[in-house]
Amino acid sequence: MKSRLAAHPVLFGCLFVLQGYAAFQPMGSIQDLFFYLAVVSGAIFILQLVFSICVRQPRKPAILTSACVVFFCFMGEWRLQLGYWAEGTNWLWLARMRWLLPITGTFFFFLCGWVLRTSKPLLTTRRYLDAVSSLLVAVTLVGIFRAPPPPVLRSGESAQVPLSLGSHPPDIYFILTDAYTSPESLKAYWGYDDSAFVNGLTGLGFRVIKNARSNATFTPICLATYLDMKYPPAPPQGWVQPTGVAWCCRIIAQAEAPLRLKASGYDLRLLSIFDVAGKPRYYTFPGLIRPTLGDFLSSRLAVEMLGAERIFESFGDMNLKLFSLLPQIAAERSDKPKFVYAHVMMPHWPYLFDEQGRRVRRGKRPEEGRPEDYLGQLIYENTLITNAVAGILKNSKTPPIIILQGDHGYRSLPGPHKFEEGTTILNALYLPGSQADWLYPGITPVNTFRLIFNHYFGQHYSYLPDIVPTLASPLAVLPDDK
């Protein structure tokens, strides 16, 4: 039995954990590192024992175990790097699991078959795997020890300070309709007149901001900006890297606006893809991981990626459920005011409805969708939004505050206006008792909760510069507390 065991399978497993920790180091703890090293090493040792019982030949069980570890643990990193390489080319399809998995899976099974059939002693292969795995682990450890101290993310100083609510504080609804562009863009790039929807909102009492723009074009950055009421500090690594996403998710989880409302006695009702203010996310969007080392490691596993297509299919039912829940929540009576954050994955891909609300199956990835698919889903969503906000207003005991915003626009527009279109959004606010001068031209979502806290709760937040991303400066980021 001993001759059939080797170090390299466990070393490859440790490499998986160590590389994950190195990438996630700004948010991971040393306790988490040792925990997952122990768990992964133990699981791989057991797997190697199982192969040793089934394959009674020296060195082959260890090589088969290493092949399984490399295939299942490093698939996510291969897919990620391949996606970066193929970005902007016609080869992006290679990074899709429907293609990557069969290609790599075929090679994996061919390799395992060769190992089982060969009559060679494989001593050189074992020595090579031991050397390579040891070297990679050593290099990764050096990188971890040489990394600079991680920055610390803290909630704002006012996050736990209660607001001055008054006798009848309004319920607040933050309805984030993902990727909803501006009416002006719909007219310019789709030739679609959205005025019936806009006029309907205006008739209900909404103030629809003209030519509204976002502060970012990537959902985690947008929500980190909007809910925290300031531009987020840059992560140690790239924004769109998994670590950058986790960085933004941590900011969202401790964002100032929801925490202040919670500290003031508001009942938080979250229908979101993010954890917020101690409340767990309501549903999952693949790739938006919780800021924990365990979630980060599991997101890189091949098994985790296989479930993404099934989750995307479920968004049709989930979106309908969210819109139906909003009027029901408004009808609930409680001594506490409510803060409701609903994050609707519409008109964002996957495009699962046509303009009549009929179910379709197309555009489950941005590169698969067409502008007309996006428009059809948006037109249908207009009906859902109108019915939902009308139901909220009808069922609310006192006039609520309703924030209806896109986080960013449509990011797959063909032609030179692609980036600019990604910065345009729907921004409509229902502000009971508001004055004409509350909203100034060009206001962006970074100042939405500042405006609400100032006018309804007697706060004195200063308005931040309304920075809109450009090709020259694609990230609207200011130092913390500026």
N, C-alpha and C positions, 0 to 999 in steps of 0.2 A: 504493500500500500504506500509506504513512504517514498519509494522510487517513482511512484506515479504522481506525487505532489511536487509543486514548484512554487517559487516566489513570484514569478512574473504576473500571474493572474491577479493576485492581491495588490501588487504594485500598480498595475493598470487601473484597478479600482480606486486605489489611493490617489492616483494621478487625476482621475475624474473629479474626486472630491476637492483635491488641492487646487486644481485649475478653476473650479467653480468658486472656491473661497477666495482665490486671488482676484478673480473678476468682481466678486461680490464683497471684497474686503471692507469697503467703506461702511457696510451695513451689517456684516456678519460678526459673530463673536467667536472667541477662541473655544468657548464651551461647545458651541454648535459644531465647530470644525472637528473636535475630538469625538463628539457624539456620532456624526455621520461617517467619520473614518472607521469607527468601531462597527457601525451597522453595515456599511458596505463591505468591509473586510470580512466580517462574519458571514454575510450572505454569499460572498464569492468563495470562501473556504468551504461552505456547505455544498455549493454547486460543484466545486472541484471534487469533493468526496463522492458525490452522486455519479459524476462522470467516471471516477476511478472504479466504482462498483460495476458500472455498465461496460467500460472499456478496459479490459485487464491487460493492457500493454503499457510499458514505461513511456513517460513523457507525453503520450497522446492526450490523456485527460486534461493535463495542464494547458496544452496548446488549444484544445477545444474550448476550455474555459476562457482563455484570453481572447479567443475569437469572438465569443459571445459578449464579453465585457466591452470590447472595442466597438462591436456592432451596435449594441443596445445603448451604451452609455455616451458614445461620442457622435451619434447620429445628429443630434440637435446642433452641435457645433459645426459639423460638415454642412448641414443645411443652411445655417446662418452665414457662414463664410461664402458658400456658393451663391446665396442670394445677394450678398454685397458685391461679389464679382460680376454677377449677371445684371445688376441694377442698370436700367437704361438701355439694355441690349435685347435682342430677340431670343436670348437663351435663358430668360428668367423662368421658363417652364421647368428647367432642370432642377430648380430649388423646390418644386412642388413635391409633396410626399407621394402623390400618385405615380410620379416618375422616379423619384429618388429611391423610394423604398424597393420597388421591383429590381432596379439596377443593382443597388448595393446588396439586396437580399439574395439575388442570384449569385453574386460573387461570394457571399458569405456561405451559402449552402455548397457551392462548388469547392470552396476551401475546406469546409468541414468534411466533405466527401473524400477529398484528396488525402486529408490527414488520416481518415479511417482506413483507406485502401492501401496506402503506401507501405512498403516493406522496409523503408529506410529507418535507421535508428533515431533520426531527428535530434541527435545530441547537439549539433551545431545550431539548429533552429532554437532549441531551448536556451543555449548560451546567448544567442543573439537577442532573444526576447528578454532575458534577464538583464542584459547590458542596456538595451534601449529603454526598458521601463525604469531601471535604476537611474539612468542619466536624466530622463525626463522628469522624474520625481525630484531629483537633486536640483535641476535648473528651476523648477517651479518653486521649490522651497527658498532658493536664493532670492527669487523675485518677490516672494511674500515678505521675507525679512528685510529687504531693501526698500520696500514700498514706504512712502511717506505716511505720517500719521493721518488717519481718515478724518475728514471734517465732521463736525457734529451738527446734526439737524435738530433744532428745537422749535417748539411752538412759539408764536409771537407773545410778547409780554402781556398783551391784553386778552389772550385766548381764554383765560379762566375768569375774567372780570365780568360779572353780570351786567347786562344792559338795563337801562331804565325803561321798563315795559309799559308803565301806565296801567289804567284800569281794564282796558279791553285791547290787548295786543293782537295784531292781525296774524292769522295763519300765513305762512309763506310757502309758496310752491315754486321750486326751481325745476323747470322742465327742460332738460337738455336734449334737443333733437339732433342727433349726431349727423354732421356733414350737411346740414340744411343751409344752402347758399342764400344770397340776398335776392329779393324780387328784381332788382336792377340787373343782376347777372343772368337770371332766368330769361329776361327779355333780350339781353344782349347776345347770349351764347346759345340759348335754346329756342329763341323766338317765341317764348311762352309768356303770356300775360298772367301774372299771379295776382292781379289787382282784386279779383273777386275774394280771394282768401284774405288779402290784406284789409280790404274794406270790411269784411266780416269781423276781423279782429278789432278794427277801429270801432265798428258798431257796438261791440261788446264792451268798449271802454279802454282798449289797449292803445298804447302809443307806440307806433312802429317806427323805429329809427331808420332814416333814409341812408342808403349806401353804407350800411353797417359793416364793420370790419372786426376781425378777431385779433388777438394778441399772439397767436401761434397757429401752426397748421398740423400739430400732432396732438391727439386727444389727451394723453397724460400731461403734457406741458400746459395745455389749455386749462384743464381742471385744476392743476396745481396753481395756476395763476388766478383763476376766477374765484375759487373757494378760499384761497389763502389771501386774496385781496392785494397781492403784490407779485412782482416778477420773481420767479424762483431762482435761487443760487444754482449755478451750473454744477452738474455732477462731476466727479473726478474723471469719468470716461464719457464717451459720446452719448448724446441725448437718446438716440434711437437704438442704442445697444440695450440688451436685456437689463443690464445694470442701471442704465439711465432711466428705463421704464420703472424699475423698482424704486429708484431714487424719487421719481415723481409720485409714485404710489405712496411712499412714506410721507411726502409733503401733504398729499391729499388726505391721508389718514389723520393727520394732526393739523388740518387747515383751520385758520382762525375763525372764519365766519361760522361754520357749524359748531365749533367748540364754544364760541361766545353764546350762541343761541341755546345750546345745551346747558351751559352754566346759568343761563337766565331762566331756566325752567321749561324751555320748549321741549316738546315730545318729538324726537327725531324719527322720521319714517323714511327709510332709505330703500329705494328701488333702483339700485345702481350697480355698476360693474366694479366699483371701488369700495374698499373699506373706508368708512368716514366716522371720525369722532367716537371710536370704540364700537361702532356698529358694523357687522360683517356685510360684505357685498351680497346683493340679492340674487345675482346670476353671474355667470362667468363669460368673459370674452377671451378666447385663446391668445396667449402672449402677454396678457396683463397679469403679471404674477404678483402675489403678495410679497412685501419686502422682507422675506425670510430666506435663509440659506436653503432650507428644505424645499420650498417652492421653486427656488431658482434652480436647484439641482434636478428636481423632477421635471421641470419644463424642458430640459435638455434630453430627456429619455425618449427613445423612439416610440414607446408605448403611449406616452403622453400626446404625441403629435398625431397619432392615428385617430384620436377622438375628436379632433378639431372639426372635421367635416360634419360629423353628427351634431356638434354643438351649433354650427352655423345654420343647419337645417331647422333647429329648434327656435331660432330667433323670430320666425313668423308668428308662432303662437305666443312667445314671450312679449313681443311688441303689442299685440292685441290685448294681452292680459294687463300690461302696464297702463294702457289708455283706459281700460275698463275700471281699474282700481282707483284712479284719481278721483272721479266723482264719488265713489263709495267712501273713500277716506274723508272727503269733504263733508259727507253726511254724518260722520261719527261725531258724537257730542262728548266733550271732555272738559275738565276744569283747566287743562293745560293747552296752551296754543301749540300748533303743529308746524314743524318745518319738514316739508316733503321734498326730497330730491329724487326725481325720476329721470333715469338716463335711458332714452329710447334709441335703439340702433336702427333708426330710419331718418332720412332716406339713405343712410350709409349702406354699403353692400353688407351682406348678400342681398340681391334683389329678388325678393320672394313674392312680390305683389305687382300686378299691373295697375293701371290707373283706375280700373273698375273694382279693384280689390280682389280680383281672381288670383288664386295661387299659381305661381310659376316657379320654375327651378332654373335659375340662370344667374350668372354673375356672382358666384360665391367667393370670388377673389377680385380685387380691383382690376387686374389685368384682363379678367374674363368679361367684365361688364362693359356696356356701351352707354353713352350719354342718354340715349332714349330709355334705357332700362332704369337709370337713375331718375329721370323725369317722371316716368310712369309711377314709380313707388312714391315719389314726392307728392304727386297729385292725389294719390289715394290717402297719403298721410294727412293732407290738408283737411280731409273730412274727419279723420280720427282726432286731430288736434282741436278742430272747431267743436266737435261734440264733447270732448273731454273738458275743455275750458268752460264751455257753456254749462256743463254739469257741475263743475267746481263752483262757479258763481251762483248757480241755482241752489246748491245744497249747503253753501257756507252760511253759518249763522251771522257772521259779520263780514264785511267786504275783505277779501284776502289780498295779499300781494302775490302776483304771479309773474315770474320771470320765464320767458319763453325764448330760448336762445339756441343757435347752432354753436358748436364749438369751433368748427372750421367749415370751409366750403367743400366743393367737389374738387378732388385733387387729381383727377384723371382726364381733364379736358385736353383734347388734342390741340396742338398749336402753341404759339408763343405766349398765350395768356394763362397757361396752365398754373403757374405758381401764384399769380395774382388772384386767380379764381379761388385758389385754396384758402385765401384770407378773407373772403366775403362770407357773411353770415346773415341769417335771420336774427333780428334782435327786437323783440316786442315785450313791453312791460305794462302790466296792469298795476297802477299805483293809485289806490283810492285817496282822494283828497289832495292829489298832487297839484302843484302850480306849474305854469307854463315854463318857468325858467329852471325847473329842476333838471331837465335834460338839455345838455348843450350839444351843438353839432359835433359829430366825430367822437362821441363818448364810446368807449370800448368796454368789454366785460370785466376788465381788471378793476373798474371803478363801480360796478353794479352794486355790490354789497356795501361799499363805502357810502354810496348815495342812500341806500335804504337805511343803513344804521344811523346816518346823520339826520335824515328827515323824519324817521319814525321813532327813533330811540335816543335822540338828543346827543349823539356822539359828534366828535369834531375831527373826523378823518379828513386829511387833505387828499385831493385828487392827484393820482399819479399821472405822469405823461402817458398819453394814449399812443403807445408804440405799436406799429403794424409791421409785420415781417415783410422784407423785400428780398429779392434775389441777392443783393449785395450784403444784406444783414438778415439772414433767414430766421434768427432767433431773437425775439424781443426779451432780453434779459437784462435786468438791472441788479446791482449789488443789493444784498438783503437790507431791508429797512430803509431803502431810499425812496 
